[in-house]
Amino acid sequence: MRTRVTLRAVASLAAFSILMAVTATRVEATGTLLVEKSNGSAKTYDHVQILVKDESMALVSKDKKGWLVLGKAACTLVEKIVRCALYDGTLFQFGQKTHIALAEGTLWLNPGKTAEPIARSTMKLAPHGVWGSVHTKKGAHAILSGTADEIQK
């Protein structure tokens, strides 16, 4: 099973690399990712590019040297927005690949062209809006908000 996850992550990265090449010149990334590690240290990443393809998502750092691919998710349509339960991710950075096991994670995506409310919440997502929160099995917590730069089905 470990090989299948690795091959899936590599395939996801390859697909997102192609997407990145196509969109790099016309995209102004608007995502913000706040990561708080289990030791309490925190870092905010601004101008994160958010790429969505099928039930996978890639978050690309501003300098394009770090990729977080969230490739295992169970997604369902809730009213007019998509809710995904996230299961794991893979970080590609400094020429290395690191598996990130998630304890829990939920991501909301509005694929539409009008703002839509998140079910049972006062929050609204803008067109192509993304909001999510994850907890890793190692105790880190991350919150993502922004607008998807590319959505492919």
N, C-alpha and C positions, 0 to 999 in steps of 0.2 A: 504493500500500500504506500509506503514511503516513496517508492519510485514513481508511482502514479501521480502523487501530489507534486513531486519535483518536476515531472514532465509537464503537468498542467500549468504549474507556475511559469516554467520557461516558455511554454506556448503562449500564455497570457502576456508575458513580457514582450515576446516577439510581436504579437498583434498590437500591443500598445505602442511599441517602438515605431511601427508603421504609421499608426494614428498620430503619434507625436511628430513624425516627419511631415505629415500632411498639414497639421494644424499649427506647427511651431511659429510660422511667420505671421499668422493673423489672429492669434489668441493673446488676450491679456488675462492671465490667470487671476481669479478673484477668491480662491479658497483660502481659508485660514485653518490651520491644524494646531491645536494646543495639546502638548504631550506632557503629562506629569508622571514622572517615574516613581517607583515604590519608595525611594529614599526622600521624596518630597521635592526634588529639583524639578523645574518646569521649563519648557521652551515653547515659544510660539513661532510657527512657520507661516509667514505671509506669502501671498502670491503663489499659492500651491495650485498647480493645474490639476483639474479633475476630469478624468476620461472614463466614460462608461461604455461598455460593450457587453451585450447580453446580460448575464448576471455577474459580471466581473467589473471591478473598478480599479483604476490606477490613480494614485496620487503622486504627482511629480514635483520635486522641489524646484524653487525658483532658479537655481543654478543648473538644474537638470541632471545633477549627479546622484540624486537619491530617488528611488521609485519604491512605493509601497503598493503592492498588488493584492487586493482583496478578492481572491478567486473562488472561495467557497461560501456560498450564501443561498438561503432559501428565500425567494422573493415572491410576494403576492401583491395584487392590486387591492388597495383599501380606498374605496370611493374613487378619487381621481389621481391618487398618488401611489407610489410603490414603496412598500415596507419590506426591508430585507433583514433577516436574522443572519448575522455574520459568524462564521465559524473559524476561519484562520486567514492569515496573510503571509506574504513573503516580502521581505525588505531586500532590495538590490541596491548596494551602496559600496563604494570603494573597491569595486571588482569582486565583491563577495555577496553571497546569497544567504539570508538568515530567515529561517521559519519563525513566525510569530504565532504562538498558540493563543487563541482568545478564550477567555472564560465566558464572556458574553459580549454581544454587540448588536446594536440596532441602527439601521441607516434608513432615512427617508429620502426619496427622490421624486421631484415633481417633473415628469416628462412633458407636461403640457405648456401651453402658451399663455396661461393666465394664473395668477396667484391662487393657491388652494390651501385650505386649512389641513393641519395634521389631525387625524381622528383623535377624539377625546383630549384635545389640547387647545390652548388659545393661540398657538403659533400658526403662522401661515408661511408657506414656502413660495417664493417667487418663481416665475417660470424657469424651468431647469434648475431650481433650487435644490440644494443638498444639505441635510443636517444629520449628524450621527454621533453616537457615543459608543466606545468600546472599552472593555477591561481585559487586560491580558492575564494569563495564568501566572505571570511573574509579578503581578500587582501594579502594573502601569495602567494609566487611564488616559484616553485621548478623546477629544471632541473636535469634530469637523463641521465647518459651516462654509457655505459659499454657493457658487453657481457652476454647474457642470459646463465645461468648455466644449465637450464633444459627447454626444449620445448616439450610439449606434445600436440597432436592435438586431 
